Amino acid sequence: MTEGNFVDYIKVYATSGKGGQGSVHLHREKYITKGGPDGGDGGRGGHIILRGDKNMWTLFHLKFKRHFRAEGGGGGSKSRSTGRDAADVYVDVPLGTIIRDADTDEVLHEITEHGKEVILLPGGKGGLGNWNFKSSTNQTPRYAQPGIDGQDGWFRIELKLLADVGLVGFPNAGKSTLLSVLTSAKPKIADYAFTTLKPNLGIVEHRNQQTFVIADIPGIIEGAAEGKGLGHRFLRHIERNSALLFLIPADSDDINKEYAILLNELKQHNPELLDKDRLLAISKTDMLDEELKEEIKADLPDGVEALFISSIEETGLQELKDKLWEMLN
C-alpha cells in the first residue's frame, strides 16, 4: 500500500431501506364467500451495517464510494404472506475505526474486533397487514399500515491505527529507516524532513516467531498539537498504541529539549498519552565513538529508559526489540 492510498478520514452519506407496505386483502375462495381479512405484513427495509475487517488498514476503498443506500422491504400479500426483508448493505472497515455523527460530532460506534458488526442505520419496519386489525367490532378492516421510512444521514468515519508500538520523533529522526530494518515495510526514506507523509505499519518479528506491530507517523514539530507541520493530523493514531518509542538522533543539539517538546505535544493533544509506557532510543549512533556515547549518557532525560541504536549498522536493534516486547507483555 503506497502513501497515496492511505486514507484515514472519510465522510459518507447512508440511507437505510423503507419498510414494505402491509397488504389489504380479503380472503376469497370457492364455497367461502366471506373468508375475512388475510393481508400480510410488509418486510423490513435493509440495514446499513459496518463490519470490522482485520485485513484492511485504510479507508481508501471508501474514497470513491461515499453513498450507501439499502433497498426497501417487499409488500405483504394474501394468505397472511409477509413481504421479503430487503438485503442489508455491509460496509467493511479496518479495525480501529470510529464512526461519528457528522452534525453533532458524537461518537456513535467503535470497531476494534474482526467480524464485529454494528448497525449504522436500521431499516424501516414493515407495515402490518389488515388481518392484524380484525376484531369483533371490525371484522373486515380495509386498511393496512404503510412501511416505516428508513433513516439517513451524513457520517464521519475516522481511523485510528491499531499498533502495539508507536514511533514518535521529529522529522528526519530516522523513524522510517528504523521501521525498514525492523520490519518488511518499505517506507519512503530520504535526507530531508517530512519524507513520511502518511503513517506506515510494519510487523516486527521477535524471538520464537513472536510478533508485534509498530507504526511510524509523520514527524512531530513544536506546535503540532495546534496544527503546525504534518504530525498533528496523525497524532490520533498513537492513541491506541500500548507503548511509545521516542526516537531522537545522536546529533541533536539538545536531546532533553527535544524529548520535552515531544512530550508536551502529546500532552496538548491528549494528556492520557503520557500514561503509556515509554522508551527512548538514541538513533544514528554509528557516528559516535565511546567517549561521545558516555557524554550523552550522562545527560539523558530522567524518568525514561534509553537505548543506543544504529539502523544503518543494525546495532542495538535486538536489545530494542527485547525491551519493547517486555513492555508489551
Salt bridges, closest charged atoms under 4 A:
ASP8 OD1 - ARG233 NH2 3.71
ASP8 OD2 - ARG236 NH2 3.13
ASP8 OD2 - HIS237 NE2 2.77
GLU29 OE1 - HIS27 NE2 2.87
ASP38 OD1 - HIS25 ND1 2.62
ASP38 OD2 - HIS27 ND1 3.47
GLU71 OE1 - ARG84 NH2 3.97
ASP88 OD1 - ARG44 NH1 3.10
ASP92 OD1 - ARG51 NE 2.72
ASP105 OD2 - ARG100 NH1 3.92
ASP105 OD1 - ARG156 NH2 2.46
GLU110 OE2 - ARG240 NH2 2.86
ASP149 OD1 - LYS18 NZ 3.71
GLU158 OE2 - ARG100 NE 3.35
GLU158 OE2 - ARG156 NH2 3.08
GLU239 OE1 - LYS160 NZ 2.50
GLU239 OE2 - HIS269 NE2 2.77
GLU290 OE2 - LYS293 NZ 3.99
GLU294 OE2 - LYS297 NZ 3.76
GLU305 OE1 - LYS323 NZ 3.36
ASP322 OD1 - HIS206 NE2 2.77
ASP322 OD2 - ARG207 NH2 2.70
GLU326 OE1 - LYS323 NZ 3.58
